[in-house]
Amino acid sequence: MSDTPSRVAMITGGNSGIGFATARKLAAQGFHVILASRNQQTSVQAIARIQAGQPTARVESIPLDLASFASVRQCAAAFQAKGYPLHVLINNAGGAIKGRQASFTADGFEMTFGTNHLGHFLLTNLLLDNLKQSAPARVITVSSQRHIPGYAGGPGAKFDYDNLKGEKFYDSATFYQNSKLANMWFTYELQRRLAGSGVTSNAVCPGFVPEAIGDRRTSPLDRLLYRKILPQMPFARTLDQASSAYLLAATDPRWEGLGGKFIVDGKERCSSDESYDEAKARHLWDLSWTWCGLDGSVSA
Ligand SMILES: NC(=O)c1ccc[n+]([C@@H]2O[C@H](COP(=O)([O-])OP(=O)(O)OC[C@H]3O[C@@H](n4cnc5c(N)ncnc54)[C@H](OP(=O)(O)O)[C@@H]3O)[C@@H](O)[C@H]2O)c1
């Protein structure tokens, strides 16, 4: 009997937060789950936690640091060496990188943009043939409603190519929102390029999930706030709700064949007006293609 798994899902950042809750549910649905993560020791613990509740769950990890193009290429190559199909790719890892000063990826890009957008752009493109060969297949990219001007009273994204590396100013919230707009442009442009392939591309916003944020906070006050107080708010989502929203986009038959959508709380929602600008999406795609070395300037 072949040991090749019949249904395979890869999730980035599956060691913690919403990614971990999603990995657990994918395993429960019978997927062979790949945790693509930068901390392999934590992955061992994450796999043990999943298998403690589901002894037959098939979960393994592959090293991935999205802040390094070399690591992304190694991750894709390690996956391809296994000869598995790939039915679901969830680009979940990342978030807002805290700090007053910009930090940079191994390749010199601002860390939030480099991790949330460029790392996932490269990973997805390197795995595209695997997804196409396994069709029907789905790519889910985790964005955030915070890219939308006016959402929760916030300013939304202000994408500026002249300030991509913090040349003019740095503010972690702005760079986060910009990276999430980049996730939207990527999602929609990928869907246009995948037309007829049997692979779909959608974006998801998990909503505000204080539990996931609280796990990262070290001050006792912050932990109290994010673990006990904010979860009581009507606008907060639990890890269970957020991961169910991912699952719906990734595996629910009602979403089969549907792409180019922004999914919030399991329903299609509008993203920002700017996110629907096809010329801007194509422009970012073309630049990202070159920056990631997909034009052949970097050998695979
Ligand atoms: N929580 C919310 O309220 C909320 C709202 C909207 C959108 N989101 C989005 O939801 C996604 C998951 O976030 P979360 O709330 O579940 O937070 P989380 O628990 O902090 O998860 C983020 C994951 O990304 C991984 N990661 C970070 N940088 C990485 C890199 N360079 N290479 C590989 N992995 C990396 C982290 O790994 P390490 O453990 O190694 O750090 C971690 O596993 C993010 O895209 C976030 O922007 C969250």
The ligand as an SDF file (V2000), in Angstrom:
LIG
                    3D

 48 52  0  0  0  0  0  0  0  0999 V2000
   -5.2200   37.6130   16.2750 N   0  0  0  0  0  0  0  0  0  0  0  0
   -5.8970   38.5410   15.6080 C   0  0  0  0  0  0  0  0  0  0  0  0
   -6.6910   39.3050   16.2050 O   0  0  0  0  0  0  0  0  0  0  0  0
   -5.7470   38.6720   14.1190 C   0  0  0  0  0  0  0  0  0  0  0  0
   -6.5890   39.5690   13.4330 C   0  0  0  0  0  0  0  0  0  0  0  0
   -6.4790   39.6950   12.0510 C   0  0  0  0  0  0  0  0  0  0  0  0
   -5.5350   38.9290   11.3680 C   0  0  0  0  0  0  0  0  0  0  0  0
   -4.7170   38.0860   12.0650 N   0  0  0  0  0  0  0  0  0  0  0  0
   -3.7300   37.3060   11.2950 C   0  0  0  0  0  0  0  0  0  0  0  0
   -3.8510   35.9350   11.6390 O   0  0  0  0  0  0  0  0  0  0  0  0
   -2.6110   35.2830   11.3840 C   0  0  0  0  0  0  0  0  0  0  0  0
   -2.2330   34.4030   12.5750 C   0  0  0  0  0  0  0  0  0  0  0  0
   -2.0060   35.2160   13.6830 O   0  0  0  0  0  0  0  0  0  0  0  0
   -2.3040   34.7860   15.2020 P   0  0  0  0  0  0  0  0  0  0  0  0
   -3.1790   35.8290   15.7660 O   0  0  0  0  0  0  0  0  0  0  0  0
   -2.7110   33.3560   15.2850 O   0  0  0  0  0  0  0  0  0  0  0  0
   -0.8730   35.0320   15.8840 O   0  0  0  0  0  0  0  0  0  0  0  0
    0.3380   34.0700   16.2990 P   0  0  0  0  0  0  0  0  0  0  0  0
   -0.0950   33.0460   17.2530 O   0  0  0  0  0  0  0  0  0  0  0  0
    1.4080   35.0250   16.7160 O   0  0  0  0  0  0  0  0  0  0  0  0
    0.7310   33.3420   14.9490 O   0  0  0  0  0  0  0  0  0  0  0  0
    1.6520   33.8340   14.0490 C   0  0  0  0  0  0  0  0  0  0  0  0
    2.4970   32.6720   13.5680 C   0  0  0  0  0  0  0  0  0  0  0  0
    3.3520   33.1620   12.5220 O   0  0  0  0  0  0  0  0  0  0  0  0
    4.6300   32.6250   12.7440 C   0  0  0  0  0  0  0  0  0  0  0  0
    5.6660   33.4510   12.1280 N   0  0  0  0  0  0  0  0  0  0  0  0
    5.9420   34.7410   12.3930 C   0  0  0  0  0  0  0  0  0  0  0  0
    6.9830   35.1470   11.6430 N   0  0  0  0  0  0  0  0  0  0  0  0
    7.3630   34.0720   10.9070 C   0  0  0  0  0  0  0  0  0  0  0  0
    8.3920   33.8490    9.9470 C   0  0  0  0  0  0  0  0  0  0  0  0
    9.2940   34.7820    9.6190 N   0  0  0  0  0  0  0  0  0  0  0  0
    8.4860   32.6290    9.3670 N   0  0  0  0  0  0  0  0  0  0  0  0
    7.6170   31.6430    9.7040 C   0  0  0  0  0  0  0  0  0  0  0  0
    6.6390   31.7980   10.6050 N   0  0  0  0  0  0  0  0  0  0  0  0
    6.5270   32.9990   11.1970 C   0  0  0  0  0  0  0  0  0  0  0  0
    4.7820   32.5460   14.2500 C   0  0  0  0  0  0  0  0  0  0  0  0
    5.8100   31.6560   14.5510 O   0  0  0  0  0  0  0  0  0  0  0  0
    6.7280   31.7560   15.8770 P   0  0  0  0  0  0  0  0  0  0  0  0
    5.9520   30.9990   16.9190 O   0  0  0  0  0  0  0  0  0  0  0  0
    8.0080   31.1150   15.4920 O   0  0  0  0  0  0  0  0  0  0  0  0
    6.8590   33.2130   16.2120 O   0  0  0  0  0  0  0  0  0  0  0  0
    3.3970   32.0740   14.6510 C   0  0  0  0  0  0  0  0  0  0  0  0
    3.3070   30.6740   14.6110 O   0  0  0  0  0  0  0  0  0  0  0  0
   -1.6020   36.3930   11.0860 C   0  0  0  0  0  0  0  0  0  0  0  0
   -1.4420   36.5080    9.6800 O   0  0  0  0  0  0  0  0  0  0  0  0
   -2.2800   37.6590   11.6160 C   0  0  0  0  0  0  0  0  0  0  0  0
   -1.8790   38.8370   10.9530 O   0  0  0  0  0  0  0  0  0  0  0  0
   -4.8090   37.9340   13.4180 C   0  0  0  0  0  0  0  0  0  0  0  0
  1  2  1  0
  2  3  2  0
  2  4  1  0
  4  5  1  0
  4 48  2  0
  5  6  2  0
  6  7  1  0
  7  8  2  0
  8  9  1  0
  8 48  1  0
  9 10  1  0
  9 46  1  0
 10 11  1  0
 11 12  1  0
 11 44  1  0
 12 13  1  0
 13 14  1  0
 14 15  2  0
 14 16  1  0
 14 17  1  0
 17 18  1  0
 18 19  2  0
 18 20  1  0
 18 21  1  0
 21 22  1  0
 22 23  1  0
 23 24  1  0
 23 42  1  0
 24 25  1  0
 25 26  1  0
 25 36  1  0
 26 27  1  0
 26 35  1  0
 27 28  2  0
 28 29  1  0
 29 30  1  0
 29 35  2  0
 30 31  1  0
 30 32  2  0
 32 33  1  0
 33 34  2  0
 34 35  1  0
 36 37  1  0
 36 42  1  0
 37 38  1  0
 38 39  2  0
 38 40  1  0
 38 41  1  0
 42 43  1  0
 44 45  1  0
 44 46  1  0
 46 47  1  0
M  CHG  2   8   1  16  -1
M  END
$$$$
